[in-house]
């Protein structure tokens, strides 16, 4: 139900983009007014509920237990990561992801121990938004999703239309158990980000701008597997951004 409601809200936001004029600010953020309001809402919910729960979880759970929980959910994620690597034409990486899942699920006791990394099978990070970016779809406008945080038009649609169906937890038939697993994963993820969020709060004069810049740069780096091309010079004409004939299919990706 939550996914359905968030999806409807996202569609409403994206549907309003066409009527929103960009006003002299960041061209990747024509919805800055809405985004800042949603950022404040998310930040309020985080400070009131999510962050205290994550801090309590980190204080109560021994480090080895938290590592096991993180490994368990990361292992489940390797399945969808492998699918996206294959869709991007990176067959070797996809095979490695499926190998990681098989090894960690068996020798790693359902993924509680990351034996695959010690065996030389690298952990990757892929989703359907990156797959679309790999094949030339631009990221579109920056969007802050309710509760889920920073995203873009491309990544948000990919999340609700495709990525969620690639999440093994989605197929847990018992709804209370599935919701509990979602909750544990969310708390564990937030606990792992406590130090990062503290640094951003202390370092940034405008935390919204800091988070937006960090998110867009990270997503661009992920699409290009850590080696993004030179960003276009703003002084260059729009025509200079056009994809040359025979060039890489990823040139359409925006920061």
TAZI-V964048 format. One record per helix or strand of 2 or more residues. SS is the DSSP state (@ for helix, = for strand). FROM is the first residue (numbers start at 1). LEN is the number of residues. If there is no record, write none. Layout:
SS/FROM/LEN
SS/FROM/LEN
//
This chain:
@/2/14
@/17/3
@/32/29
@/63/25
@/91/16
@/115/4
@/128/7
=/142/4
=/149/4
@/153/9
@/163/4
@/168/4
@/175/18
@/194/10
@/207/17
@/238/4
//
